[in-house]
Amino acid sequence: MGGRVKKEKKPGVFKGFLIKAIVNSVIILFLFMLGCRNDFLAAIKEKIAQDENPVTSGSWTRKASMPTARWSLTSSVIDNKMYVMGGSIAAYTSIIFDAVEMYDPISNTWTAKAKMSYGRWTSTSSVVNDKIYLISGTQATGSPTDRVDEYDPLTDSWSSKAPIPTARQGLTSSVVDGKIYVIGGWIPFDDLDTVEEYDPTTDTWTAKSSMPTPRSDLTSSVVNGKIYVIGGSTNTTLDTVEEYDPAIDTWKTKSSMPTPRSDLTSSVVNGKIYVIGGYNGPYSSLDTVEEYDPAIDTWKTQTSMISPRFGMSSSVVNDKIYLVGGAQGLASSLDDPDARLDILDEFIP
């Protein structure tokens, strides 16, 4: 009895087409990646660069000029008004200012106020209980003064307070829990790591833990009860960032600022520190703006200033930063009165 012949199955037309399509797609994809590998790698590199130093867009607007052009001035805010104090006509000069001028951002106008008790430049100022405390700085002789003066905007008057234990120039100050922390600075011929706490309620001073990096012409800002001390100079400009916690009187090193610089300024908006201007050479002005986020210890590049400058001051009113005064140009021009600036710019991050 003969057996049944088993017929061999042949691949269907669709199945054969599908296999060919898959093979062709793989070949095409391989050739595409091979031919475009340079563009692909370049795109990856660009993305990495953007992630390392991303650019955030903010806007600058020029405002009414300050009546008294000056640099190495200081400023503070009370009741949404910015008070600009002191400063100098130029570097290494005995011509310093005792002028106090108030800027109102709503009306974009300036008003002269009672002059300082004692003219000076390279000083620092801070606000506690709606009073401004103007601390130390450089007097007409060129040496640092230990003077501390309190300004009351309600009475438009000045009064003297307990002198600072360490007279210095090119210092910075910040306020935490009603105490003023005065940090760093310079005395001939030494940069300081000195930190002293001033209590306006008792009019007394207390020495605190020294800053890890001695420096002058630095800046500081407060976020969440911690003070961030940024940049400055020793024998060179610095990118150093150090965090001070007044609650436990200790210091920590944080991520370095991308651009080393001195004679800079900083202000805080929405928990971010905006570090503005300065110089990184022999009076080489910068228009650099960099944003520091203490929560994640990272930096971003922000929109550059309208005019490069150093030795200016900044204050915040209604989440807008007001940048005032300063100087720009080469060292040879600093003794020229025209080197000082009267410009005021508003920055919205």
PyMOL commands that set and color helices and strands:
alter all, ss='L'
color gray80, all
select helices_A, chain A and resi 13-35+37-52+331-333+337-339
alter helices_A, ss='H'
color red, helices_A
select strands_A, chain A and resi 55-56+59-62+74-78+81-85+100-104+109-113+124-128+131-135+148-152+157-160+172-176+179-183+186-187+190-191+195-199+204-207+219-223+226-230+241-245+250-253+265-269+272-276+289-293+298-302+313-317+320-324+344-348
alter strands_A, ss='S'
color yellow, strands_A
deselect
rebuild
show_as cartoon
